[in-house]
Amino acid sequence: MAPSRNVRAGVAASPRCNHGSWVRRGAGVSERGLRHVVIAGGGTAGWMAAAALGVLSDLEVTLIESEEIGTVGVGEATIPQIRLFNAAVGLDEGEFFRATRGSYKLGIMFEGWSGEGSRYMHAFGPTGAAHGVLPFHHHWLHARSAGLARDFGAYSLNRVAATAGRVPSPLGRGDEPQSPYAYHFDAALYAKLLRAHAEAAGVRRVEGRIVDVVLSSDGEAVEALVLASGSRIPADFFVDCTGFRAVLLEALAPREFDNWSHWLPCDRAWAVPCAAAGDFTPYTRATARQAGWQWRIPLQHRIGNGYVFCSRFCDEEDARRVLLANLDGEPESDPRLLSFTTGTRRRHWVGNCVALGLAAGFMEPLESTSIHLVQSSIARLLQLLPSDPRATCCAVEFNRQAQSEWCRIRDFLILHYHANGRQGEPFWDERRAAALPDTLVEQLELWRHTATVSRRDEDLFTLEGWSQVLIGQNILPACVHPLAAGAEPEALRARLDAILARHAAAVERMPTHAAALRQAMMTEPQRKRA
């Protein structure tokens, strides 16, 4: 046999599918031949993988990370599926809020995307209520054409609650409707919390900087990782969480990166925390700026801020000044500049290695999908764990699902830019006129003609999500659906008014954002007394 081939890494580890359930511990994985998994890199992606594999399987799991290497750590906003992950790995919600200084999130408020002063919310959960065989938006479109409808978002319970600064009670009282929600949190503190749970489940952490990737003689699998200390760590399977450099995947399949910057050209972001001030909103804010957009993420102890922009249209220092001029409170550190290229690796699973997080690709956090894509791939990996670590059928299916999911999220992000109404600004004018992926062209054609959204198995965003963005940014169908157009005006008005009344009554019973957090962080004795 030919000797193993070493690949010089030169870098240290760093950093929906709609999976509604998670694989449970004791699935006999070790009996199937896969015994030891090494995770290269820590951060949010690495410790999410470690916690899931440590808690939900009987595998031996080792995580390698170096204190010398920083993490990007700006993924502080999530979508509701994160609650499934936390529950699966045994994180109590109160413990989670206390440890991560987190807050509630009911959706994302988009400001200025259709011009200065415009706003709409992509809120979690349904808008309105279906009637007959048609989703609510068809009836709303008919009511709008007849002058009977309020703003589309007025019929979303989460939008109404979020703008009132209220959230569903964590005490779960029976008279309060429970809407889907997600979290804002400090990503570094979340990784620290996951590390504690992973290590309690038996995951072994190794401190060290990866300097070599040892490949098999055929170059199609990873045999071991070599650390700066000289330690050699072999395994049956590897998870690449080494950030943008994708050290392991680049060794196995170099230059397999699909660059999507012609569709999503923002390539820089300034990030800075500031002192907590202003409204303690239970939603993320995405405000359009001259050459991109600014995020605002309220935590218990501070506000996370960032300006995502395209360097072709905005100088870095100008972008920095714009960000600092639009903070709620005093900055708590110097702004940090991040550089990135939007896109994804063609294969996330190669040989006996899967890439997670930034090692798999990058999409800007406009819809808070970064952490979810890690979660989704972990769920997919748990479902496809092979008896043979190099089984190609598992890799093929994993990659098919991952590519489908990433492409659909890509299209959803492009939609926001394409549908913008900011006139006379070069960046936004270019985005409005830019060519679109064929898949998005087809989606928009279907919507314009039938007010229908085509969804596939790996789609993350629901009909409600698509319709809120399309309507929120003024892309409306050419006509009203025939089955909705026949509704009697008074009956239609009564249905819409009933939805508004239900939402108003429900929100009135909800606690404020701050009160809900206090309730969520109560100990069990405190809850019993409440």
Buried (B, 14 or more C-beta within 10 A) or exposed (E): EEEEBBBEBEBBBBBBBBBEEBBEEEBEBBEEEBBBBBBBBBBBBBBBBBBBBBBBBBBBBBBBBBEEBBBBBBBBBBBBBBBBBBEBBEBEBBBBBBBBBBBBBBBBBBBBBBEEEBBBBBBBBBBBBEBEEBBBBBBBBBBBBBEBBBBBBBBBBBBBBBBBBBBBBBEEEEEBBEBBBBBBBBBBBBBBBBBEBBBEBEBBBBEBBBBBBBBBEEEBBBBBBBBEEEEEBEBBBBBBBBBBBBBBBBBBBEEBBBEBBEBBBBBBBBBBBBBBEEEBBBBBBBBBBBBBBBBBBBBBEBBBBBBBBBBEBBEEEEBBBBBBEEBBBEBBEEBBEBEBBBBBBBBBBBBBBBBBBBBBBBBBBBBBBBBBBBBBBBBBBBBBBBEEBBBEEBBEBBBEBBBBBBBBBBBBBBBBBBBBBBEEBEBBEBBBEBEBBEBBEEBBEBBBEBBBBEBEEBBBBBBBBBBBBBBBBBBBBEEBBEBBBEBEEEEBBEBBEEBBEBBEEBBEEBBBBBBBBBBBBBEEEEEEEE
